[in-house]
Amino acid sequence: MTEFTEGSRLGEESLSPIQVWQLEIINDILSNGLRPSAELLENSRQGLTSKTTKSIYIHTCLIEKIKGRFGITDWKRVETDLKKKLYGDLWSIFPVIAERADYSVANVSELPTETLEERFLNSLLVVFGAWPSLGVSASGENYWYDPDGNEIIDRQRPSIKGPISPNIFLKVFLPDQVKRRFEEHIINPLNILLVGVPLKKAVVFGGSGVAHRRELVVPDYESEIFRLLKVTRTPLAIHGVRLPIRDDEKFKSK
C-alpha cells in the first residue's frame, strides 16, 4: 500500500512544498468553491487539470435513489450505480482523479500501482445537493438545470458551467491521513463539514473503454456517500479533486 508523507503540525512553514500546495487547493475550494480548469489557469490558481485545460465546465456524477418494485428504493441497484460512477467507467471519479495534463484518462489504467494509489490517496470529494428538475420533456424525461439555468444534457454526469459556490456543498470527504495532516491549517469560513474516511480496496477501471481491471487501495468515499444518500431526499452530485504529489511539481504554475 502507498504510504502518506505526514506533514508537521508545528506550523505551515514546516510543511513540505507539495503539502503547502495541497493546503492551498483545499482552502481555495472551501472559501471560493469549485472552478473550471479555464478559470484556474486564467487566474493562476494552483489546481491540477487534465488534458482538457480550457474547459468552462465542471464535470460531476449524479447519485440518486433508484426505485424498484412498488416504488421502493432498490438499494442493490443504487450500490451498483454508485460503484460504476466511482470506479468503473472511463469518466468515473477515480480514473479522472488519476488523470494528469500529460496522460489522458483513457491510458491511466496502465500506470504503476504505486502511482495510481498515491494519486487516489491524495484527493478529496465534494458532495453537493443536486438542483431540482424544472420540467418534463415530451418523452417523459425530467429537464435538469445547472445553477445558471442552463439545461443539462447528460443528467447522469452533469457538466456544470462553473464556478460552483461552496454555499451548496453538503460535505467534503478526505482520506483520514489528509484530514489529520492539515486540520490545524485548514481555513473553512463556511464551516463546511469535513469528513475523514478510511481506506479500502476496490476494483477500478472495470468498465468499457479501459484496458485493465485493477484492485487498488482507495479512500472509502463509497460508504460515506451511500450513508448520506440514505438520509437525504434529493439526489447528490459529486466531484473529485486532485491533490498534487511529488511527481506533479512539473505542473505547478510559475
N, C-alpha and C positions, 0 to 999 in steps of 0.2 A: 504494500500500500504506500502511496506517496505521502511523504511527511510534510507538515507545515513548518515554516520557519517562524517561530514566535517572536513578536516584537517586544521590546522593553516597555514597561509601564512607567518608567521614571519621567517620561515626558516625550512629546512628539519629536523633539530634536534627537532622541536616541533611537527612533525607528529607522529602518533602512530606507534608502531612496525609493525602492519599489513599494514598501509598506506605506510611505508617505503618499505616493501616487494613488494607491488603493484607497487610502483615507480621503483624499481629495475627491475621488469619484463618489464614494459613499455619501460624504457631506453635501456634495453638489446635488445629488439626487434627492436627499432628504429635504434640502432647502428649496430647490428650484424645479424638481420633478424630472421626468424623462424627456430627453431631447433627441430628435433625429440626427443621423450622422452628419447631414449637411450643416445643421446648426452648430454641432460640436466643432466641426472643422472651421467654420466661419468665425467662431468666437474663440478659437484656440483652446477649447476646453479639453481636458485630458482623458477623454473616453477612448475605448478601443473599438474600432469599427471593423466591419467585414470588407470584402472586396467591393461591395456596393457602398461607396463612400459619400455619395452625394444625394442620398435618399432624403425626402422630406417626410417620410412616413416612419412610424414605429410599429414594428410587427409584433403581434400578440397572438395568444391562443385563447380560445373561449372554452371554459369548463362549465358544464351545466348538468343538472339532473336530467336523466333520460327516463321517460315514462314507459312502463311495461303494461302488462295486462291490468285492466280495471283502473288505469290511471295511477298505479302505484309505482314509485321510483324503483327502477331496476338497478340496484347498486352494483351488480356484477358488470353490467354494460357500462356504467359510469366508470368503474375501475379500469376496464379495458380501454375506454376512450381516453382516460387520463394518462395511462401508460403510453399510449400511442403519441399523445401530444407532448409528453415529456421526453420520450426516448426513441420512438420507433420510426418516425418519418424523417425525410430529408430535412424538413424545416421545423422539426421538433426543438424543444427548448435546449436540451443538452448538446445535440450536434451543432446548433448555432452558437452556443457558448464557446464551443471548441474552435470555431472558425476564426481566422485572422485575415488581415488585408492581403497577405501573400499566399493564402491557402484556402481554397473555396470549400464550402460546406459539402460539396459532392465528393471531396477527397479526404476529409478529416478522419474518416474511419481507418485510414491507412497509417495514421501517426502511431508512434510507440505508446504503449500503455502508460508509462510514466508521464509523458507529455499530456495525454488526454486527462488522466486523473488529476494532475496538478492544475490544469485549466478548469476542470469541473469543480474542484475543491476551493478554487479562488473565484467565487461567483456570488451573486445574490439573486433573489427572485422577488419581484414586485407584484403584489396582488391588489387589484382594484375592482370595484363593483362595475359590472357591465351596465351600460345605459339601457333604458327600456326601448322596446320596439314602438314605433310610432304609426304603423300602418300595416296593411296586409296586401300583398300583390294579387294579381289575377289567379295565380297558381295556388294561392293559399299560404304562401311563404311570408314570414314576417319581414318587414323592412327594418333594418337596424341602422343607426346613425352614429357617427362619431361626435365628440363634444362640440364640433363646429357646425353640426347639422348636415354633414355630407353622408350620403348613403354608402353603407359598407357593402361591398360586392361579395366578399368571402366571409360569411358570418362565422365560420369555424376558426378562421385565422385572420381576424380583422387587421387591416393595415390602417393605422390611425394617423391622421395628419398631426404631427407634434407641434408644440410640446404637450405633455400630459402633466397636469398640475398635481403636486403632492397632496392637495386637498382631497383628492378622491382615492388616495391609497388606503387600503384596508389594513394591510400588514406588509412588512418586508422580512423575508426569510433569508438567513445567512447560516453557513456552517458554524457550528458551535465554536470552533477554533478561531474563525474570523471575528465573530462577535466578541469573544474574550480578548482577542488581540487589540481591539480598538475601542472597547466600551468606555474607557476613560477619556477618549479623544473625540468621540462622535458628537457632532453638532446636529441636534434634532429639534428645530424650533417648533414644529407642529406636534411633537410628542407622538409621532407615528410608532405603532407597536412593532418593535424589532424582536424577532423570534429566532433563537438559535436552534439549529436542527442537527441531529447526529448523522453519521454516515451509514451507508448501506451498499450492497451490491445490486446492480440492475443490468439487464440486457439492453444495451444501447445499439443504435444503428440496425434495428431489426426490420425496418420497413422497406418498401420498394425504393429503388434509386440509390441505394448504398451498397457498398461491396461486402461488408463484413458485419456479422453479429458479434458483439463483444460484451463479455461480462466484466463490468468495471465498477470501481468504487465511486459513488456519487453522494452529494448531500441528499438527505431524505426529505426533499421538498414534497414528494408524493403524499406521504402520510399527513403532513400538515394541511395540504390543500384539500385532501379528502375529508379531514376533520372539519375544516372550515366550511366546506360545501354542505355538510350535514346540518349546519346551524344557520345557514343563510337562505333567504328566499329567492334571491336573484342569481343569475349566472355570475361567474367570476372571470375576469380577464387577467392573464398572467404574462409577464415579460421578464426574460432572463437578462442579466447584466454581467458582462465580462469584467473581472478584476485582473490586473496585469500580474504576470510572473516575471522572473528574471529575464527569460528569453524575449520578453516583449519590449525591452528597453529600446530596441531599434524603431519601434512605432511611436515613441513619445514625441510630442510636438516640441520643437525647439523654442 
